[in-house]
Amino acid sequence: MQINTQERIEIAWSDNSDDDNEWQSHQLEVKKPLDKSDIDQIEPGLAEEMKEIEQNDRFLNRKILRIYIGKED
């Protein structure tokens, strides 16, 4: 994992509000293990790092922020 990097991601924004995007939702998971569907969606190198972190941290002291973006027609 690289440190001090950033990535710009542009997404569609609903016009209903300047602060809230109705096409985006999020979920913060705390101290939960990754399941196979999570690992399958992560870049292989990062997935291996995450598995190693889980094996070495039996208390799962981490947080995962999931952001879902989609526009319903």
C-alpha positions as CSV (number, residue, x, y, z in Angstrom):
1,M,0.0,0.0,0.0
2,Q,1.3,3.4,-0.9
3,I,1.4,6.2,1.6
4,N,0.8,9.9,0.9
5,T,-1.0,9.2,-2.4
6,Q,-4.2,10.6,-3.6
7,E,-6.6,9.7,-6.4
8,R,-9.3,11.9,-7.9
9,I,-12.6,10.2,-8.6
10,E,-15.4,12.1,-10.3
11,I,-19.0,10.8,-9.9
12,A,-22.4,11.8,-11.1
13,W,-24.2,14.2,-8.7
14,S,-27.9,14.7,-8.3
15,D,-29.1,18.3,-8.7
16,N,-31.4,18.2,-5.7
17,S,-28.8,19.4,-3.2
18,D,-25.4,21.0,-3.0
19,D,-24.5,18.9,0.0
20,D,-26.2,15.5,-0.4
21,N,-25.9,13.2,-3.4
22,E,-29.0,11.0,-3.6
23,W,-27.1,8.7,-6.0
24,Q,-24.5,7.9,-3.3
25,S,-24.8,5.9,-0.1
26,H,-22.1,4.7,2.3
27,Q,-21.6,2.3,5.2
28,L,-18.8,2.3,7.8
29,E,-17.9,-1.2,9.0
30,V,-15.9,-1.4,12.2
31,K,-14.1,-4.5,13.4
32,K,-15.7,-6.9,10.9
33,P,-13.7,-9.5,8.9
34,L,-13.6,-9.3,5.1
35,D,-15.7,-11.9,3.4
36,K,-14.9,-13.6,0.1
37,S,-17.0,-11.2,-2.0
38,D,-15.1,-8.3,-0.5
39,I,-11.7,-9.8,-1.2
40,D,-12.8,-10.7,-4.8
41,Q,-13.5,-7.0,-5.5
42,I,-10.1,-5.7,-4.2
43,E,-6.9,-5.5,-6.2
44,P,-5.0,-8.8,-5.6
45,G,-1.9,-7.2,-4.0
46,L,-4.1,-5.2,-1.6
47,A,-6.3,-8.2,-0.9
48,E,-3.2,-10.2,0.2
49,E,-2.2,-7.3,2.5
50,M,-5.7,-7.2,4.0
51,K,-5.7,-10.9,4.6
52,E,-2.3,-10.7,6.4
53,I,-3.5,-7.8,8.5
54,E,-6.6,-9.8,9.6
55,Q,-4.4,-12.8,10.5
56,N,-2.1,-10.6,12.6
57,D,-4.8,-8.6,14.3
58,R,-7.2,-10.9,16.1
59,F,-9.2,-7.9,17.4
60,L,-9.7,-6.5,13.8
61,N,-8.8,-3.0,14.9
62,R,-9.7,-1.3,11.6
63,K,-12.5,0.4,9.8
64,I,-13.7,0.0,6.2
65,L,-15.7,2.7,4.5
66,R,-17.8,1.4,1.6
67,I,-19.2,3.9,-0.8
68,Y,-21.9,2.9,-3.2
69,I,-22.6,5.1,-6.3
70,G,-25.3,4.5,-8.8
71,K,-27.9,6.3,-10.7
72,E,-31.3,4.7,-11.0
73,D,-33.1,5.5,-14.2
